[in-house]
Amino acid sequence: MRTPPNESLSSDITDPRRPLKTGAERRCILSGETRPADELVRLAIGPDGQVLPDVLARAPGRGAWIGVSRPALEKAMAKGQLKGALARAFKGAPLAIPDDLPQRIEDALVRNFTDRLGIEMRAGKIVLGSDRIAEHARGGVLELLLHAADAAPDGTTKLDQAWRVGREREGSGDRGTRLPLDREALSVALGRDNVVHLALADARAATRVSGPLLRLQNFTGAGEPAPETGGAGDGVTRH
């Protein structure tokens, strides 16, 4: 990735050689809003000047951050606003914005999320199977409950109810998160057949999964907000 010459750092430009501190914030170059960096998407410049997503914020050189949804990004591209914002952020650097940048960003966010699911699966942190999930849910030990986009309503309703019972929040309307991914995508990610529902009982693992999921949801506008983790029964949902 190319580094623009002699440009000072600002709230919307960062050097990944300096690790982001917990709670670090960055400014979206399109909206101007300052938000936690882990809710934004970093853009970097490739050797050929192409603007590419860097969702892990690891590419060398400086990057610009965006925190808008895909429709908003597509609108900004059509009006030339993204080009202008990037030109200001990467002063002096040649830029080539691919027409399919929104799709590339979404693909990268999906890959980041499914890769995380795969890691947690191999670590034994994911609970699969409706019966096992329901048992864990009623026991009040689940931190995160997730449903495939094409999960049948009756299956999600039963598990959601079991989760509310275990969290002692009956009547609250709390429910698991319907993902912007169908059962086929989840099955591939986890290396299992017909994954429709999944859950995590480990609080740290749930947090690791919720982060990439929140960024994916923010960008696509699909699915439902991922519940905050940090202990069963807190009943808090991030909006």
Sequence and secondary structure as in RCSB ss.txt:
>XXXX:A:sequence
MRTPPNESLSSDITDPRRPLKTGAERRCILSGETRPADELVRLAIGPDGQVLPDVLARAPGRGAWIGVSRPALEK
AMAKGQLKGALARAFKGAPLAIPDDLPQRIEDALVRNFTDRLGIEMRAGKIVLGSDRIAEHARGGVLELLLHAAD
AAPDGTTKLDQAWRVGREREGSGDRGTRLPLDREALSVALGRDNVVHLALADARAATRVSGPLLRLQNFTGAGEP
APETGGAGDGVTRH
>XXXX:A:secstr
    TT   BTTEE TTS   TT EEE TTT  EEEGGGSEEEEE TTSBEEE TTS SSS EEEE   HHHHHH
HHHTTHHHHHHHHHTTT   B  TTHHHHHHHHHHHHHHHHHHHHHHTT EEESHHHHHHHHHTT  SEEEE TT
  HHHHHHHHHHHHHHTT TTS    EE SS HHHHHHHHT SS  EEEE  HHHHHHHHHHHHHHHHHH  S  
 B  SSTT   B  
